[in-house]
Amino acid sequence: MASTITELAFDYTPDELCTNQMRAEAALLVAGEEVEAKDASFSVPKRRQNQFNFVMWDGPMDVLGYYGWRELQGAGWNVCLLGSLGNELPKPPSLQACDASIAPYSTRILDPKDENGYMQPVCWNDEPAATEHVQRIVNNQKHLREQGVFVYSLGDEGVTLGCCVHPACIAAYRRYLAAQYGTIDELNASWGEEYASFDEVDLLDHKDNM
């Protein structure tokens, strides 16, 4: 007996009572008897705009996470600040189940430098390396939009000890000085130096950049 596969499209508009995590179920009935059933899960993103929102930094994500978040929501917390610095993360099931929105903690700029004194993980003046790094950050966040992103966190507690001595950073520093002083004569008069051009301006010692 030949079988025919027929696709049946349907439209669904979620209302305010729908949660982040939803599931559609379909059953095939023949003569009133169920002969086939399928289901599919999907997300209903909630941005939670136009209302007061209280944010919890992290929270319970284990098997009891759902109940922990329900208690937090009872106290007024409905958005989770979620670490997302690494590779692509799965949408937290406990947050989906209890209808919580998220605020991905997507990046953090610190001051680690390699043996050459170059900023890690990338020199921010080094193109296209900086653009590629930013794109990786963006790619790690894309799937989280399905959860309902309230806001993206670009990090805090930044550290700026020392300076990057990557050639792209030194070039950017020289461009900054040229914009500030206009001419090398003006810089020399201010600094008490005798540089022939801005290209000669440099750190005293690249190995002492801290």
C-alpha positions as CSV (number, residue, x, y, z in Angstrom):
1,M,0.0,0.0,0.0
2,A,1.5,3.3,-1.1
3,S,1.6,6.1,1.5
4,T,1.3,9.7,0.8
5,I,2.9,12.4,2.9
6,T,0.9,15.6,3.2
7,E,2.2,18.7,4.9
8,L,-0.4,20.7,6.7
9,A,0.5,24.3,7.6
10,F,-1.0,26.1,10.5
11,D,-0.7,29.6,12.1
12,Y,-0.4,30.2,15.8
13,T,-0.3,33.6,17.6
14,P,0.8,33.4,21.2
15,D,-1.0,35.4,23.8
16,E,0.2,36.9,27.1
17,L,-0.4,33.7,28.9
18,C,2.1,31.7,26.8
19,T,5.4,30.8,28.3
20,N,8.9,30.9,26.7
21,Q,8.8,27.2,26.1
22,M,5.8,25.8,24.1
23,R,5.0,22.5,22.4
24,A,2.7,21.8,19.5
25,E,1.1,18.4,19.2
26,A,-0.7,16.9,16.2
27,A,-2.6,13.6,15.9
28,L,-3.7,11.8,12.8
29,L,-7.1,10.2,13.3
30,V,-8.6,7.5,11.0
31,A,-12.2,6.6,11.7
32,G,-11.9,8.2,15.0
33,E,-8.8,6.2,16.0
34,E,-5.3,7.8,16.5
35,V,-2.8,6.2,14.2
36,E,0.0,8.7,14.3
37,A,1.2,11.5,16.5
38,K,3.9,14.1,16.3
39,D,5.0,17.0,18.5
40,A,7.5,19.9,18.2
41,S,8.8,22.4,20.7
42,F,9.3,26.0,20.0
43,S,10.1,29.3,21.8
44,V,8.0,32.4,22.4
45,P,10.6,35.1,23.2
46,K,9.6,37.6,25.9
47,R,11.6,40.9,26.1
48,R,9.6,42.1,29.2
49,Q,9.6,45.7,28.1
50,N,7.3,48.4,29.5
51,Q,7.4,46.9,33.0
52,F,9.6,46.9,36.0
53,N,12.2,44.1,35.9
54,F,14.4,42.7,38.6
55,V,17.6,40.9,37.5
56,M,19.2,38.0,39.3
57,W,23.0,37.4,38.7
58,D,23.0,33.7,37.8
59,G,20.7,31.3,39.7
60,P,19.9,27.6,40.2
61,M,20.2,25.7,36.9
62,D,20.3,22.1,38.2
63,V,17.4,19.6,38.6
64,L,15.9,21.8,41.3
65,G,16.5,25.0,39.3
66,Y,12.9,25.2,38.2
67,Y,11.6,25.3,41.8
68,G,14.3,27.7,42.8
69,W,13.4,30.1,40.1
70,R,9.8,29.9,40.9
71,E,10.6,31.0,44.4
72,L,12.7,33.9,43.0
73,Q,9.9,34.9,40.8
74,G,7.6,35.0,43.7
75,A,9.9,37.5,45.2
76,G,9.9,39.6,42.1
77,W,12.9,38.4,40.0
78,N,12.1,37.5,36.4
79,V,15.3,38.1,34.5
80,C,18.5,36.1,34.8
81,L,22.0,37.6,34.1
82,L,23.5,34.6,32.5
83,G,27.2,34.0,31.8
84,S,27.7,33.4,28.0
85,L,31.4,34.2,27.5
86,G,32.4,30.8,26.1
87,N,31.1,28.8,23.2
88,E,27.5,28.5,22.2
89,L,25.4,27.6,25.3
90,P,22.1,25.7,25.3
91,K,19.0,27.6,26.4
92,P,18.6,26.9,30.1
93,P,15.7,24.5,30.5
94,S,14.8,25.7,34.0
95,L,14.6,29.3,32.8
96,Q,12.5,28.3,29.8
97,A,10.1,26.2,31.9
98,C,9.4,29.0,34.4
99,D,9.1,31.7,31.7
100,A,12.2,33.8,32.8
101,S,13.9,36.2,30.4
102,I,17.7,36.4,30.2
103,A,20.4,39.0,30.1
104,P,23.5,37.3,28.5
105,Y,26.8,38.4,30.0
106,S,28.4,38.3,26.6
107,T,31.9,39.7,27.0
108,R,34.4,41.2,29.4
109,I,37.5,43.2,28.6
110,L,40.4,42.5,30.9
111,D,44.2,43.2,30.6
112,P,46.0,39.9,29.8
113,K,49.0,40.3,27.4
114,D,51.2,37.7,25.7
115,E,55.0,37.5,25.8
116,N,55.2,40.3,23.3
117,G,53.0,42.6,25.3
118,Y,50.0,42.3,22.9
119,M,46.5,42.5,24.3
120,Q,44.7,39.2,24.7
121,P,42.5,37.6,23.3
122,V,42.9,40.3,20.6
123,C,44.4,43.7,20.1
124,W,41.3,46.0,19.6
125,N,43.1,48.1,17.0
126,D,44.2,45.1,15.0
127,E,41.8,44.6,12.1
128,P,40.4,42.3,10.9
129,A,41.3,40.3,14.0
130,A,39.1,42.5,16.3
131,T,36.1,42.2,13.9
132,E,36.5,38.4,13.8
133,H,36.6,38.3,17.7
134,V,33.5,40.4,18.0
135,Q,31.7,38.2,15.4
136,R,32.5,35.1,17.6
137,I,30.9,36.9,20.5
138,V,27.8,37.7,18.5
139,N,27.6,34.1,17.2
140,N,27.6,32.8,20.7
141,Q,24.5,34.9,21.6
142,K,22.4,34.2,18.5
143,H,20.5,31.2,19.8
144,L,19.8,32.9,23.1
145,R,17.4,35.3,21.4
146,E,14.9,32.5,21.3
147,Q,14.8,32.6,25.1
148,G,13.8,36.3,25.1
149,V,16.8,38.6,25.7
150,F,16.0,41.5,28.0
151,V,19.3,43.2,27.5
152,Y,22.9,42.2,26.6
153,S,25.6,42.8,29.2
154,L,28.9,43.9,27.7
155,G,30.8,43.1,31.0
156,D,31.8,45.0,34.1
157,E,34.8,45.2,36.5
158,G,37.1,46.0,33.6
159,V,40.8,46.2,34.1
160,T,43.1,48.5,32.1
161,L,46.6,47.9,33.7
162,G,49.4,48.5,31.2
163,C,49.2,49.1,27.5
164,C,49.1,47.0,24.4
165,V,52.2,47.3,22.3
166,H,50.9,45.6,19.2
167,P,52.0,47.6,16.1
168,A,48.3,48.5,15.4
169,C,48.0,50.0,18.9
170,I,51.2,52.0,18.5
171,A,49.9,53.3,15.2
172,A,46.6,54.2,16.7
173,Y,48.5,56.1,19.5
174,R,50.5,58.1,16.9
175,R,47.3,59.0,15.1
176,Y,45.8,60.2,18.4
177,L,48.8,62.4,19.1
178,A,48.6,63.8,15.5
179,A,45.0,64.7,16.0
180,Q,45.7,66.3,19.4
181,Y,48.8,68.3,18.5
182,G,48.3,68.9,14.8
183,T,52.0,69.1,14.0
184,I,55.1,67.4,15.3
185,D,56.5,70.8,16.2
186,E,53.7,71.4,18.6
187,L,54.3,68.0,20.2
188,N,58.0,68.6,20.5
189,A,57.4,72.0,22.1
190,S,55.1,70.4,24.6
191,W,57.2,67.4,25.4
192,G,60.7,69.0,25.0
193,E,61.6,66.5,22.3
194,E,63.0,66.7,18.8
195,Y,61.0,64.1,16.8
196,A,61.2,64.5,13.0
197,S,57.6,63.0,12.7
198,F,54.9,61.3,14.6
199,D,56.2,58.0,13.3
200,E,59.2,58.3,15.7
201,V,57.0,58.6,18.8
202,D,57.1,55.4,20.8
203,L,57.3,53.9,24.3
204,L,60.6,54.2,26.0
205,D,60.7,50.4,26.4
206,H,58.1,47.9,24.9
207,K,59.1,45.4,27.6
208,D,58.1,47.9,30.3
209,N,54.6,48.5,29.2
210,M,52.9,47.9,32.5
